[in-house]
Amino acid sequence: MVLRRSLKCPCCGRDLEFRNLNFSEAFACPHCQRELKVSRVYSTFFGLLGLAASYAILYEIGLRDLSLLAGGFVGWFPVIFIELRTLNRLFPPELIPVDESIVQ
């Protein structure tokens, strides 16, 4: 059984699907059409977590010095992909309206 927490629109309260989620820019709720975005704190935390995991993995397999520095950034992309597929389902992102005044 896969643990999956629901992701809800903060404006209308209806369920959203992860495939409709955009971490880099605002997107419209498919139900109420209000503009939403992922909390910057959430995005930054998971981005830095992925970067740290990339460096830790490469360090453990023996990369050092400049090869570790360069490899960490290259290795970040596959780590972020895996992280998005797993951790985001366990800890769904906090969605906030682009215009905070529309929350009832």
ZIPEQUI-V867573 format. One record per residue. N is the residue number from 1. RES is the residue in one letter. SS is DSSP state (~ for helix, > for strand, _ for the rest). PSI is psi in radians with two decimals (none if undefined). OMEGA is omega in degrees with one decimal (NA if undefined). Layout:
((N,RES,SS,PSI,OMEGA) (N,RES,SS,PSI,OMEGA))
//
This chain:
((1,M,_,2.28,-179.6) (2,V,_,2.21,176.1) (3,L,_,2.15,-178.1) (4,R,_,1.98,175.7) (5,R,_,2.59,-178.6) (6,S,_,2.68,177.6) (7,L,>,2.12,-174.5) (8,K,>,2.57,174.9) (9,C,_,2.26,179.3) (10,P,_,-0.24,-178.3) (11,C,_,-0.89,-176.0) (12,C,_,-0.24,177.5) (13,G,_,0.12,-179.4) (14,R,_,2.72,-178.3) (15,D,>,2.49,176.0) (16,L,>,2.69,177.9) (17,E,_,2.56,-178.9) (18,F,~,-0.53,-177.9) (19,R,~,-0.34,177.5) (20,N,~,-0.06,-174.5) (21,L,_,2.41,177.1) (22,N,_,2.06,-176.4) (23,F,_,-0.31,-172.8) (24,S,_,-0.39,-178.9) (25,E,_,2.98,-178.8) (26,A,_,2.64,178.4) (27,F,>,2.80,-177.8) (28,A,>,2.41,171.9) (29,C,_,2.28,-179.0) (30,P,_,-0.24,-177.4) (31,H,_,-0.92,-175.9) (32,C,_,-0.10,177.9) (33,Q,_,0.28,177.5) (34,R,_,2.55,-178.5) (35,E,>,2.23,179.5) (36,L,>,2.81,173.1) (37,K,>,2.77,176.7) (38,V,>,2.42,179.1) (39,S,_,2.33,179.9) (40,R,~,-0.61,178.6) (41,V,~,-0.76,179.4) (42,Y,~,-0.87,-178.7) (43,S,~,-0.76,-179.6) (44,T,~,-0.77,-179.3) (45,F,~,-0.86,-177.6) (46,F,~,-0.51,174.7) (47,G,~,-0.79,178.6) (48,L,~,-0.61,176.2) (49,L,~,-0.73,177.5) (50,G,~,-0.70,178.7) (51,L,~,-0.76,178.2) (52,A,~,-0.72,178.5) (53,A,~,-0.68,178.0) (54,S,~,-0.84,179.0) (55,Y,~,-0.70,-179.8) (56,A,~,-0.75,179.2) (57,I,~,-0.82,-179.0) (58,L,~,-0.60,176.0) (59,Y,~,-0.73,-179.4) (60,E,~,-0.49,178.8) (61,I,_,0.00,169.7) (62,G,_,0.05,177.6) (63,L,_,2.45,179.3) (64,R,_,2.91,174.3) (65,D,~,-2.32,-175.2) (66,L,~,-0.54,178.2) (67,S,~,-0.59,175.4) (68,L,~,-0.74,179.8) (69,L,~,-0.87,-179.6) (70,A,~,-0.75,-178.5) (71,G,~,-0.54,179.4) (72,G,~,-0.72,178.9) (73,F,~,-0.66,177.9) (74,V,~,-0.71,180.0) (75,G,~,-0.25,-178.7) (76,W,~,-0.68,-176.0) (77,F,~,-0.87,177.2) (78,P,~,-0.58,178.3) (79,V,~,-0.74,177.9) (80,I,~,-0.71,179.0) (81,F,~,-0.83,179.1) (82,I,~,-0.72,179.3) (83,E,~,-0.75,179.5) (84,L,~,-0.62,-178.5) (85,R,~,-0.39,-175.2) (86,T,~,-1.09,-172.8) (87,L,~,-0.55,-180.0) (88,N,~,-0.43,176.3) (89,R,~,-0.56,177.9) (90,L,~,-0.65,-179.0) (91,F,_,1.43,-176.4) (92,P,_,2.61,-178.8) (93,P,_,2.68,174.3) (94,E,_,2.11,177.8) (95,L,>,2.39,178.2) (96,I,>,2.53,176.6) (97,P,>,2.55,177.2) (98,V,_,-0.70,176.3) (99,D,_,1.76,-175.6) (100,E,~,-0.38,-176.2) (101,S,~,-0.16,-177.4) (102,I,~,-0.12,178.6) (103,V,_,2.30,-177.0) (104,Q,_,none,NA))
//
